[in-house]
Amino acid sequence: MRLFNLFKIATKAIVLNKTRTLLTMLGIIIGVASVIAMLAIGEGSKESIRTTISAMGSNMITIRPGSDDRGPARGSGGNVQTLTLDDYNQIKAEASLLSYITPVVNGGGQVINGSNNWPSTIYGVNPDYLNIKVVDLQSGSMFTDVEVQSASKVALIGQTVVDNVFPDGRDPVGQMIRFDNIPFKVIGVLEEKGENTFGQDQDDVVIAPYTTVQKRILAIDYLNQVMASAVSENDAPEAVIQVTEILRTQHKLMDSEDDDFTVRSMEELISTFSSTSEMLTILLVAVASISLLIGGIGIMNIMYVSVKERTKEIGLRMAVGGKGSDILMQFLIEAILISITGGLLGVILGLGATVFIEKFLNWPTSVALYSIVVSFAVCAVTGIFFGWYPARKASALDPITALRYE
């Protein structure tokens, strides 16, 4: 019996039992749609993390005090003081793979303008900071190296600070504010950046010369961290190694001693968060795949019912010369058609769900072509795997017994 005739017979059988077939497809449809939607959410979250972190400076390298060890002796930036201006100067002098570098000191306090006040964080940096963080100015200008050396009381503020301490809409540039009790002249407003991946408001900041913040606000002689920018993104891993060697020499650490500092590139941060996102995606896809398994079991069940209902038909076809292989192919094609049709509907539903999630839930999504290809492949395999045994059972029926079946 030709394959085309087998296809027609299988299609006719499906059309004659539309409701039952659709109910059988539901498991496949839901499974495929779930897998596509979950993969889209996973890929979207990874892209969002990479984009957001890269926007913070894809070449950025951070040097913090304290070891990165996970043991009980592990230090942290908040309770150790292993970074100094000498370290910064040594890195600046010797690190050839860095294009920009700045010391960083920071602390919290109240920004005050007349009767308006707002709790914020002040960051003490040098003029390289804007290039490292890839931040532009909305208005005004950055302070100079001369103002850093003289510990001038000048500052740049973010849009959140502007909105809360200048609610009347005045131009902040040229105005005086106080951070706690120290007066600062606003010389610039930072371009609005919004929240980062971690939900932190990047516009709720005050930026001033690090010398001013060290001496007049925090009264410290150490650094909270050092921020730098590698010459290129490809040079970032080598730059991390170079900075680590410089600091180990500067801190006179023996080969057997652990680092008393932590050097991290943005690529490492991206990799860490992408790995976490990937694990969650795999978990979600595994849960969604259960629907595919249930759909496959549904196909096997309905094919058993179909074989039982059409036992006399099978016996008649075999009695007039039909081969067992023809019967097997007939039922196998029927199972594959059910599976692939369900897969196609599932893809449409999955793409629709992805659009809904992005538009109405505001979750980042990205549909990968491989997710659709894999879904179709799984559907075909499901149809073959769960349809073969009932089809094999139908092809093995004895024609005489099948004709006598009631």
C-alpha positions as CSV (number, residue, x, y, z in Angstrom):
1,M,0.0,0.0,0.0
2,R,1.4,3.3,-1.0
3,L,2.5,5.8,1.6
4,F,0.1,8.5,0.1
5,N,-2.9,6.2,0.7
6,L,-1.7,5.5,4.2
7,F,-1.5,9.2,4.8
8,K,-5.0,9.7,3.5
9,I,-6.4,6.9,5.7
10,A,-4.7,8.3,8.8
11,T,-5.9,11.8,8.1
12,K,-9.5,10.6,7.5
13,A,-9.4,8.8,10.9
14,I,-8.2,11.9,12.7
15,V,-10.9,14.1,11.0
16,L,-13.7,11.6,11.9
17,N,-12.7,12.0,15.6
18,K,-12.0,15.7,15.8
19,T,-13.0,16.2,19.4
20,R,-11.1,13.2,20.7
21,T,-8.1,14.1,18.7
22,L,-8.0,17.7,20.0
23,L,-8.3,16.5,23.6
24,T,-5.4,14.1,22.9
25,M,-3.3,17.0,21.4
26,L,-3.9,19.2,24.5
27,G,-1.0,17.7,26.4
28,I,1.4,18.2,23.5
29,I,0.1,21.7,22.8
30,I,0.5,22.8,26.4
31,G,3.9,21.1,26.7
32,V,5.4,22.7,23.6
33,A,3.9,26.1,24.4
34,S,5.3,25.9,28.0
35,V,8.8,24.9,26.8
36,I,9.0,27.7,24.2
37,A,7.7,30.3,26.7
38,M,10.1,29.1,29.5
39,L,13.1,29.1,27.1
40,A,12.1,32.6,25.9
41,I,12.0,33.9,29.5
42,G,15.3,32.3,30.2
43,E,17.0,33.7,27.1
44,G,15.4,37.1,27.7
45,S,16.7,37.2,31.3
46,K,20.2,36.3,30.2
47,E,20.2,39.0,27.5
48,S,18.8,41.5,29.9
49,I,21.5,40.7,32.5
50,R,24.2,41.0,29.9
51,T,22.8,44.3,28.5
52,T,22.3,45.9,31.9
53,I,25.7,44.9,33.3
54,S,27.4,45.9,30.1
55,A,25.7,49.3,30.3
56,M,27.5,49.7,33.7
57,G,30.8,49.4,31.8
58,S,31.5,46.1,29.9
59,N,35.3,46.7,30.4
60,M,34.9,47.6,34.1
61,I,37.1,46.0,36.7
62,T,36.5,46.4,40.5
63,I,39.1,46.0,43.2
64,R,37.8,45.6,46.7
65,P,39.4,45.0,50.0
66,G,39.1,41.6,51.6
67,S,39.7,38.0,50.3
68,D,37.2,36.3,48.1
69,D,37.7,33.0,50.0
70,R,34.6,31.2,51.3
71,G,36.2,30.1,54.5
72,P,35.8,31.6,58.0
73,A,38.7,34.0,57.5
74,R,37.0,35.7,54.5
75,G,37.0,39.5,54.7
76,S,34.6,42.0,53.1
77,G,34.8,45.5,51.9
78,G,32.9,46.8,54.9
79,N,35.2,45.5,57.7
80,V,38.7,45.5,56.3
81,Q,41.0,48.3,55.2
82,T,43.5,46.7,52.8
83,L,43.2,49.2,49.9
84,T,45.1,52.5,50.1
85,L,45.9,55.4,47.9
86,D,49.4,53.9,47.5
87,D,47.8,50.8,46.0
88,Y,45.8,53.0,43.6
89,N,48.9,54.9,42.5
90,Q,50.9,51.7,42.0
91,I,48.2,50.2,39.9
92,K,47.8,53.4,37.9
93,A,51.6,53.5,37.3
94,E,52.1,49.8,36.4
95,A,48.9,48.4,34.9
96,S,49.4,48.8,31.1
97,L,46.0,47.1,30.3
98,L,43.9,49.7,32.1
99,S,42.7,52.8,30.2
100,Y,41.0,54.6,33.2
101,I,41.2,54.1,36.9
102,T,39.7,55.9,40.0
103,P,39.7,55.4,43.7
104,V,36.3,55.1,45.3
105,V,35.1,56.1,48.8
106,N,31.4,56.2,49.6
107,G,29.0,56.8,52.5
108,G,25.3,57.6,53.2
109,G,23.7,60.7,54.4
110,Q,21.1,63.4,53.8
111,V,21.1,65.7,50.8
112,I,19.6,69.1,51.9
113,N,18.4,72.0,49.9
114,G,16.5,74.5,52.0
115,S,13.5,72.7,53.5
116,N,13.9,69.7,51.1
117,N,16.1,66.7,52.1
118,W,16.6,63.3,50.7
119,P,18.7,60.3,52.0
120,S,21.3,59.3,49.4
121,T,24.8,58.0,48.9
122,I,27.8,60.1,48.1
123,Y,30.7,58.6,46.0
124,G,34.1,60.1,46.1
125,V,35.9,59.6,42.8
126,N,38.2,61.2,40.2
127,P,37.3,62.5,36.7
128,D,37.8,59.0,35.2
129,Y,34.7,57.8,36.9
130,L,32.3,58.8,34.2
131,N,34.3,57.0,31.5
132,I,34.5,53.9,33.5
133,K,30.8,53.8,34.3
134,V,29.8,54.9,30.8
135,V,27.8,57.8,32.3
136,D,27.0,61.0,30.4
137,L,26.2,64.4,31.8
138,Q,22.7,65.8,31.2
139,S,24.0,69.3,32.1
140,G,27.0,71.0,33.6
141,S,30.5,69.6,33.7
142,M,32.7,67.1,35.6
143,F,35.1,68.4,38.2
144,T,38.8,68.5,37.3
145,D,42.0,67.0,38.6
146,V,42.8,70.4,40.1
147,E,39.6,70.3,42.1
148,V,40.3,66.8,43.2
149,Q,43.8,67.8,44.5
150,S,42.4,70.8,46.3
151,A,39.5,68.8,47.8
152,S,37.0,71.3,46.4
153,K,33.4,71.1,47.6
154,V,31.8,70.5,44.2
155,A,29.4,67.7,43.3
156,L,27.3,66.1,40.5
157,I,23.9,64.7,41.4
158,G,21.6,62.1,39.8
159,Q,18.1,62.7,38.6
160,T,16.4,61.1,41.7
161,V,18.3,63.6,43.9
162,V,17.3,66.4,41.6
163,D,13.6,65.4,41.7
164,N,13.6,65.3,45.5
165,V,15.7,68.3,46.5
166,F,14.7,70.6,43.6
167,P,11.0,69.8,43.3
168,D,10.2,73.2,41.9
169,G,12.0,72.4,38.7
170,R,14.9,74.9,39.1
171,D,18.1,74.1,37.3
172,P,20.4,72.6,40.0
173,V,23.6,73.6,38.2
174,G,25.2,76.4,40.2
175,Q,23.0,75.9,43.2
176,M,24.3,75.0,46.7
177,I,23.3,71.9,48.6
178,R,24.5,70.3,51.8
179,F,25.4,66.7,52.3
180,D,24.9,66.3,56.0
181,N,26.6,69.5,57.2
182,I,29.1,70.0,54.4
183,P,28.1,72.5,51.6
184,F,28.6,71.5,48.0
185,K,28.2,73.5,44.8
186,V,26.3,71.5,42.1
187,I,28.3,71.7,38.9
188,G,26.5,69.0,36.9
189,V,23.5,66.6,36.6
190,L,24.0,63.0,35.5
191,E,22.1,61.5,32.7
192,E,19.2,59.4,33.9
193,K,19.9,55.6,33.9
194,G,17.1,54.1,36.0
195,E,17.3,50.9,38.0
196,N,20.0,48.3,37.4
197,T,19.6,44.5,37.3
198,F,19.7,44.3,41.1
199,G,16.9,46.9,41.5
200,Q,19.2,49.6,42.7
201,D,18.4,53.2,41.6
202,Q,21.4,54.4,39.6
203,D,20.2,58.0,39.7
204,D,20.1,58.2,43.5
205,V,23.7,59.4,43.8
206,V,25.9,62.3,44.6
207,I,29.4,62.4,43.1
208,A,32.2,64.5,44.5
209,P,36.1,64.5,44.5
210,Y,37.3,61.5,46.5
211,T,39.7,63.8,48.5
212,T,36.7,65.9,49.6
213,V,34.7,62.9,50.7
214,Q,37.7,61.3,52.5
215,K,38.7,64.3,54.4
216,R,35.5,66.3,55.0
217,I,32.7,63.6,55.3
218,L,34.1,60.2,56.1
219,A,37.4,61.1,57.8
220,I,39.2,58.1,56.5
221,D,42.6,57.5,54.8
222,Y,41.8,54.2,53.1
223,L,39.7,53.3,50.0
224,N,36.4,51.4,49.8
225,Q,37.3,50.2,46.4
226,V,39.2,51.0,43.2
227,M,37.4,51.0,39.8
228,A,39.1,50.7,36.5
229,S,38.4,50.1,32.8
230,A,40.3,47.7,30.7
231,V,41.7,48.8,27.3
232,S,39.1,46.5,25.7
233,E,36.6,43.8,26.7
234,N,39.0,41.1,25.4
235,D,41.8,42.5,27.6
236,A,39.7,42.4,30.8
237,P,40.8,38.8,31.9
238,E,44.5,39.7,31.4
239,A,44.0,43.0,33.1
240,V,42.5,41.2,36.2
241,I,45.7,39.0,36.4
242,Q,47.9,42.0,35.9
243,V,46.2,44.0,38.7
244,T,46.3,41.0,41.0
245,E,50.1,40.6,40.5
246,I,50.7,44.3,41.2
247,L,48.6,44.2,44.4
248,R,50.2,41.0,45.7
249,T,53.6,42.6,45.2
250,Q,52.4,45.9,46.8
251,H,51.0,44.0,49.8
252,K,54.2,41.9,50.1
253,L,52.2,38.6,50.0
254,M,54.0,35.3,50.0
255,D,53.2,32.6,47.4
256,S,51.5,30.6,50.2
257,E,49.3,33.5,51.3
258,D,45.8,34.3,50.0
259,D,44.9,37.6,48.5
260,D,43.7,40.2,50.9
261,F,41.7,41.9,48.1
262,T,39.3,40.8,45.4
263,V,39.6,41.7,41.7
264,R,36.5,41.2,39.5
265,S,35.7,41.9,35.9
266,M,32.2,42.5,34.6
267,E,32.6,39.4,32.4
268,E,32.8,37.3,35.5
269,L,29.7,38.9,36.9
270,I,27.8,38.4,33.6
271,S,28.9,34.7,33.6
272,T,27.8,34.1,37.2
273,F,24.4,35.6,36.7
274,S,23.9,33.9,33.3
275,S,24.8,30.5,34.8
276,T,22.2,31.1,37.5
277,S,19.6,32.1,35.0
278,E,20.5,29.1,32.8
279,M,20.0,26.7,35.7
280,L,16.6,28.2,36.5
281,T,15.7,28.0,32.8
282,I,16.6,24.3,32.7
283,L,14.5,23.7,35.8
284,L,11.5,25.5,34.3
285,V,11.9,23.6,31.0
286,A,12.1,20.3,32.9
287,V,8.8,21.1,34.7
288,A,7.2,22.2,31.4
289,S,8.4,19.0,29.7
290,I,6.2,16.9,32.0
291,S,3.3,18.1,29.9
292,L,5.0,16.6,26.8
293,L,5.3,13.3,28.6
294,I,1.7,13.4,29.6
295,G,0.8,14.3,26.0
296,G,2.7,11.3,24.8
297,I,0.9,9.0,27.2
298,G,-2.3,10.5,25.9
299,I,-1.4,9.6,22.3
300,M,-0.5,6.1,23.3
301,N,-3.8,5.7,25.2
302,I,-5.9,7.1,22.3
303,M,-4.1,4.9,19.8
304,Y,-4.9,1.8,21.9
305,V,-8.6,2.9,21.8
306,S,-8.4,3.4,18.1
307,V,-6.9,0.0,17.5
308,K,-9.7,-1.6,19.6
309,E,-12.4,0.3,17.8
310,R,-11.1,-0.6,14.4
311,T,-10.1,-4.2,15.0
312,K,-12.6,-5.4,12.3
313,E,-11.3,-2.8,9.9
314,I,-7.8,-4.1,10.5
315,G,-8.9,-7.7,10.0
316,L,-10.6,-6.8,6.7
317,R,-7.6,-4.9,5.3
318,M,-5.3,-7.8,6.2
319,A,-7.8,-10.4,4.8
320,V,-7.8,-8.6,1.3
321,G,-4.0,-8.6,1.2
322,G,-2.8,-5.8,3.5
323,K,0.5,-6.4,5.1
324,G,1.3,-6.0,8.7
325,S,3.9,-3.3,7.8
326,D,1.1,-1.4,6.1
327,I,-1.1,-1.5,9.2
328,L,1.8,-0.5,11.4
329,M,2.6,2.5,9.1
330,Q,-1.1,3.5,9.0
331,F,-1.4,3.8,12.8
332,L,2.2,5.2,13.2
333,I,1.4,8.0,10.7
334,E,-1.8,8.8,12.6
335,A,0.1,9.1,15.9
336,I,2.8,11.3,14.3
337,L,0.2,13.5,12.6
338,I,-1.5,14.0,16.0
339,S,1.8,14.8,17.6
340,I,3.1,17.2,15.0
341,T,-0.2,19.0,14.6
342,G,-0.3,19.5,18.4
343,G,3.3,20.7,18.2
344,L,2.4,23.3,15.5
345,L,-0.5,24.6,17.6
346,G,1.8,24.6,20.7
347,V,4.4,26.7,18.9
348,I,1.7,29.2,17.9
349,L,0.4,29.3,21.5
350,G,3.9,29.5,22.9
351,L,4.8,32.5,20.7
352,G,1.5,34.2,21.7
353,A,2.3,33.5,25.3
354,T,5.8,35.0,24.9
355,V,4.3,38.2,23.4
356,F,1.7,38.4,26.2
357,I,4.5,38.0,28.9
358,E,6.6,40.7,27.3
359,K,3.8,43.2,26.6
360,F,1.7,42.8,29.7
361,L,4.0,41.4,32.4
362,N,7.0,43.5,31.2
363,W,9.3,40.5,31.5
364,P,12.2,40.4,29.0
365,T,11.8,37.5,26.5
366,S,13.8,36.3,23.5
367,V,12.5,33.4,21.4
368,A,15.4,31.3,20.1
369,L,15.0,29.4,16.8
370,Y,16.5,26.3,18.4
371,S,13.6,26.2,20.9
372,I,11.1,25.8,18.0
373,V,13.2,23.3,16.2
374,V,13.7,21.2,19.3
375,S,10.0,21.3,20.1
376,F,9.1,20.0,16.7
377,A,11.8,17.3,17.0
378,V,10.5,16.3,20.4
379,C,6.9,16.1,19.0
380,A,8.0,13.8,16.1
381,V,9.9,11.6,18.5
382,T,7.0,11.6,20.9
383,G,4.6,10.5,18.1
384,I,7.0,7.7,17.0
385,F,7.8,6.5,20.5
386,F,4.3,6.5,22.0
387,G,2.6,5.5,18.7
388,W,4.8,2.6,17.7
389,Y,3.7,0.1,20.3
390,P,-0.1,0.4,19.7
391,A,0.7,0.4,15.9
392,R,2.8,-2.7,16.3
393,K,0.1,-4.4,18.3
394,A,-2.4,-3.6,15.5
395,S,-0.1,-5.0,12.8
396,A,0.3,-8.2,14.8
397,L,-3.4,-9.0,15.0
398,D,-4.6,-12.3,13.5
399,P,-7.0,-11.5,10.6
400,I,-9.5,-14.2,11.5
401,T,-9.6,-13.2,15.2
402,A,-9.9,-9.5,14.2
403,L,-12.9,-10.2,11.8
404,R,-14.7,-12.1,14.6
405,Y,-14.1,-9.3,17.2
406,E,-17.2,-7.8,18.7
